[in-house]
Amino acid sequence: MVAGSNPAAPTRLKYMKENPIIIIGGGLQGLATANALIDRGEEVLVLERSSGVATQTSFANAGMLTPSQAAPWNSMADIVSILSGIGKKDSPMLLKLDQVPSLFFWGLRFLFNSSKSKYRSNTENICKLAQHSLELTKQIREKYGFDYDHSTVGTMKIFRDESSFHKASKEVKRLSDLGLTFRVLTNQEVVEQEPLLRDVSNKISGGIIFPDDETGDAYKFCKELETAIREKGGRIHVNTEVKKILFNKKKVNSVITNRVELKASRVILTSGSWTSSLLKNTRLNLPVKPVKGYSLTLDTSFLSDAPKMPIIDEGIHTAFTPLGYSLRVAGTAEFAGFNDNIHKKRIDYLYKTLESIYPSIAANLDLDKGALWYGFRPMSPDGMPYIGPTKLSGLYINTGHGHSGWTLAMGSADVLADLMIKKQPKIEVNPFLASRAV
């Protein structure tokens, strides 16, 4: 089987002496996967279409590594929020009407996984992978001395109404059996953890603190990882766009880029929301959809008192993350396809959420100098990533991590690398296998 015809090649077929594993995508998943394979003795070549690694979805995410945030986004409350946000650009979750037809069958799977039993099972599976991943992130940081503005003070969820607070307090106790550490906080205890919340304390019902969560700048982590990969002999080619993957008798044969055709026997797709476009001619239908998220990063270096505790405002899926001498506000979920437009209401929404939680800080910051960013989260209908081999020999994927890409990166890479060398992974992998879809 050939995915597409073989046009006049950019250059002649290039055979690499080591026949490396080709990894398509140089973000968090691609770099983590490359590192895991190198550590197992494999030769790797990462191909990234941008001018540098981690410049797209991995660039300015919320910066949180949170096993506590394992729940997928298809709870009934989330579904209600999505449906109520149809066409509303100032809603935390926006569904554009023109995307409904393309999301129909994906949406049916999304709804199917919203049943209480499936939602809870998927949450537990993601939590296990997240805990494994966070431990590996700690290990590589300590081994190589990575510096990425990381913090180990934990994270804190806050709740603005009693109903959601009590429901979340009850739900989180189920995850304690998996080793998740947490403490339920009163209104007063929330303010003790982050004194700058005192201005809005009358609007907070309570909170939950997760001391084992961490935060850090994902882009800086990727740059550290890039250096480590290169020093260990891995190769990373930027400005290299993959046009096609060619197959012969349902086996990977070569990869055509804008520069050269590369002979290959093993290829890994870590290209996030763009993975499906590389599978167009393979008859593999990967149910991963782009969900657009925004962040706003503000300089806090001149403030005498800046936030220290990473905060998650559960009701609006918004995170407030101190990263070095800056504060990042990240959130919103926009089901709008690959839409690069930034509506003013989306920017205003981030500003308003900042003002609603840190009014005194918002009044002292120059909001016009904030760095606005958006990225396309690769979302699967059950909230779990697709990891492992596909039905085509030599073709592997590692994508579909949704809002947990940073949290799950090192663990997903570890699982995939073990599968590729026929070694038993350290956690149960069946829930994440790519074969459940492709």
N, C-alpha and C positions, 0 to 999 in steps of 0.2 A: 504494500500500500504506500502511495506517495501523497504526502500532504502538499498539494499544489504542484504545478509543473516546475521544471528546473530552467529558469530563464537564463539569459546570458549572465553568467556569474560575475560578481564584482571583480574577482580575480580568480586565478586557478585554484582548484581544490588543494587545501593545505592539510598535510598530515603532520600531526604533532608527535614527537618522539614518545612522549609519555602517555599519549592517548588519555588526557585528563578528563575528569568529570566536568562537564560544562554546566555552569549555574547561571541561569538567565534572570538577572535582577540583583542589583547591588544595594538593597536596603537592609533593614534589620534581619529579615529571614535569610536572604542570600548570604550575607556576611557571616551570620551565626552558623549557617549550614556549611559554608566553606571552612570555617575554623574547626568545626566538629570533624569533618572528613580529613582535614590535614592531620589532626591529632590521632587519627586512626591509620595514618600512613598513606592516604590517597593523594593523588595529584589533582589540583583543581584549577579551573579557569573561570573567573566571574566576568560576565558580560553585562555592562550597564550602559543604557542608552544616553543618560544624562552626562554632564561634564564632570560629575563627581559622584561619590557614593552617597546614599541616604539623602538625596535632595528633594524627594517627593513625599510619599506618605510617612516616611520615618523622620522627616526633618524637624517638625515642631509640634509633635503630638503633646498630649497632656503631661507626659513625663512621669507617669506613675507605673510602678511595678506592684500590682495589687492582686494577690490571690483572693482578697476580700471582695473583689469586683468580678467574681467568676460568673455571675448570672448572665445568661444571654439576654438579648433585647426583645424577647418575644413573650414576656409575661403578659397577662391580660391587661395590666395597667399600662404597659408600653404600647400594646396594640391600640388601646383606647386613645393614648396620646398621639399615636401616628395618625389614626383616623380623624381625630379632632383637629389635626394640624394640616389637613389637606388644603393646599393653596395658601396657607398662612405663613408669610415669611418672617413673622416675629414669634413663631412657635418653636419650642425646643426640638420638636420633631416635625419635619416638613415632608409631605408627600406631594410631589407635583403631579397634577392630573394627567399630563401627557406621558407619564411614566407607567401609569397603571397597566396598559396592555403588555408591556415588556416584563412587568413584575407579576403577571397573573399566576403562572404556574409556580414560580419561585414563592410567591405569596401563599399559595396553597400549602406548600411544604412548611413555610414559616408558621402558618396557623396550626398545622398538624403537630408541630413541635411545641405548641403553647399549652398543651394539656398538662395538668399538674404533675403527672408521673414523669412525662418526658422532660418537662422543664426542670424538675428537681434532679433527675438523672443526669441531664446535660450539665447542669450547674456543678454537680459533684465531680463529674469527669474533668471539666475545665479547671476546677479548683486543684485537683491532684496534679494536673500538668503544670499549672501555675506555680505550685509550691516547689515542684521539681525544678522548674525553670529558674525561679528566684534563687534557689540554692546554687545552681550552676553559674548564675550571674555574679553572685558573691565570690565564688571560687575563682573565676577568671579575673575579677577585679583585684583580689588579693595576690594572685599569682603574678600578674603583670603590672600591678600598680596603676590600674586605669584611673583616670581622673575625669569625671564627667558631671561635676556638681551634684554628686549623689548625697542623699540624706537617708538616715536610718531611724528617724524619729517616728515612723509610722504614718498612717493617714487617719483622718477622722471624717465620718459621714455625719452630716447634720440634717435634721428633719424639721419641717416648718408646720406640721400638723400632727396631732396626737395619733390619729389613725395609722398613718404611714409609719410613724415611729414605733408603735407597738407591733405592727405587722412585721417590720424589718427586724426588730429585737427577737421576735419569735422565730423567724426564718433563719437567722444567722446561727442560732443555737444548733441547728441540724449539722452545720459544717464544723462544729467543734469536735465531732467524732472523727473528722479528717485531720485534726491537729491545728485547725485555724484558731488563733488566739485573738480574743476581743474583750472589750469591756463596755457595757452599756453605761451611758453618762446622763446625768440630769442636766437641766439647763445651766445650772451654776457650774457644774464640772466641765461642760463644754467651754465656757468662758475661761475657766482656769487653764485649760489646755491651750487656748489661743485667746489671749486677753484682748486682741483687736476686734473680737466679735462682740464685745460688750455693747457697742452702739446698736446692735440689732438683737440683743439677747431676748427682748420681749417678743420677738418673732420666731424664736427657736424653741421647739418642744423638747428636744433632747438630741443625743448623738450616740455614735458607736465609734470607739477608737480601736484601730487594728495596729498594734505595735510592731508586728513583723513585716508590714508593708514597707516598701522603699520608694524613693523617687530619684530621678536623674534625667539629665539631658540625653535623649536617645541619639541625637545627631553626634554629640561629642563622644558617646559610647561607640558609635559606628566608626568614627574616625580613629579611635584607639584600636578598635578591632581590625580596621583596614591595615594599620601599621603592623600589628601582630601577624596578620595573615601574610603580608609581603615579607616580613622578616623570616617567616618559616618556609618560604619558598612558594607560596601561593601567588597566582597571577590575577590581576584585576585590570580589565580593559574598559575604560570609560569612552564616551562618545561612540559606542558600538551598539547599533540597533539591530536586533534580530528580526529578519524579514520572514523566515520560514524555517520550520524543522522538517527535514525530509526523512521518509521512512522507506524501508525495503522489506517486504513481506512481514509487515507489522512490527518491524524492529527499527530502532533509531539508526539512521545512517549518517546524517550530517546536519549542520546548522548553517544557514545562509544569513550573513549579516550585511550591513551596508558597506563593509570593507572586504570580506573574504568569505569563502565557503570552508567550513571547518569539518573535517572528518570526526565523527563522534559515535560512541556506542552507549554512552550514558549521559542523559541530560536531565537537569532538575529545573523546574519552573518555580521560581520564587518571585514572580512578577506581580504579586498582589492582585488588584482588581483588573489588571490587563492580561491575566493569565488566559482567560477565555479566548481572547483574540489570537493567541498563539496556538489554540486548539481548533480553530475554525474548520480546517480541512481534515480533521482526524476522526470525525464522528463521535468524539468524546464531548459530552455536554456537561460542563462543570457549572453547577449552580452557585456561582459567586457573583454578587452584585456590588457595585460601588455605592458606598454610603458616605456622603460628603460631610466632613467635620471641619470646624474652624478653630483657630486659636489666636489669641492676642497676647503678645509678650511685651511687658512694660518694665522700664528701668526703675529700680527702687534703690539704687546705690546712694542717693542723696537723702533718703528718709532716715530720720533718727530712730524710728521704730517700724520695722517691716514685719510682715507675717512670717512665722516660723513653721507652723503646722500645715501640711497639705490638707486641703478641705475638699470634700465632695458634697455638693448640694444635691442630694438624692432625687428630690422632686423634679429637677430640671436637667438631670444628667450633665451637670457642669462641674468642672474641676478647677481649683485654684491652687497652683503649685509654685511654691518658692523654689527658684533654681539659681543658686549663686546670688548675684545682685540683681535679680529680676523676678518678676511675678508673672506667671503664665495663666491666663484664663482660657480654658478649652472646653468645648462642648458642642452641642447641637448635632442632630442627625438629619441629613437632607437626602431623601430618596429622589434624586433628580438626574440620575445617570451621570455621564462625564460632562457635567455642566461647569464651565470655567467662570461663569458670571458670578460676581459678588454683589448681591443686592444690599443697598444701604441699611435696610431693616435688619439684616443678619449682623452687620457690624454694630448697629445700635443695640441689638439684643445682648451682645457680649459686654458692651459698656454698662448697660442697665443691670446685668447680673453682678458686675463688679460693684456698682454703686449700692446694690441691694444687700451685699454682704460686708463690704468695707467702705462705707460712705465717707469716712474721714480720709482714707487713703485716696479714694477716687478724686476727692476734692483737691488733693495736693499733687497729683500726677498730671503730667502733660499727656493727655490721652491721644492727642494728634501725632505724637511721636511713637506710639505703640506699633510694634511690628505685627501686621496681620498676615495670617497664613491659612491655607486650606489644603486638605488632602482627602484622598478617596480610600476609605477603609474597605477592605475586601470582606464582604459579609456573606456567610453561608446561612442557609435557612434554619439550621439547628443551633447556630452560634459557635459551633466547634470547627477547628481547622481541618483541612484535608491534608494528610501526610502520608507519603509512601508511594509505592509503585502503582502505575495505571495498568490498563489492559494491554497497552502497547509496550513491548519489551524494551527496556532501557530508558523509559520515560517515567520520571518521578515528579511529584508536586509537593509543595509546602506553602500553602496559602489558605485564605479564608478565616483569618484570625480576628476579623472584625475590630472591635474597640480594644482588644487585648493583645495586639501585635507586639508591643514592647514587653509586656508581662510574659508572654509565651515563647518569645524568640529562642532563647537558649535551650529550653526544654524541647521544643519542636525539632530543632536542629539535631539535638542529641538522639531523639527517637528515630528520625530519618536516617542518620548516619549509622546507627545500629542495624536498622532494617537492611540497609544497602550492603553491609558486610556480613549479613546473616547472623547477627548476634542478637540475643534476647534483650529487648529494651528493659530499662529499669522500672518502668511503669506499665500498666495495662494499656495497650495501644489500639485494641479493636475499635473503640468508639471513634477514633480519629482517622482510621485508615481511609485513604483516598478511594479504595475499591468500593466504598459504600455509594460512590457517585460515578466514578470513571474507572 
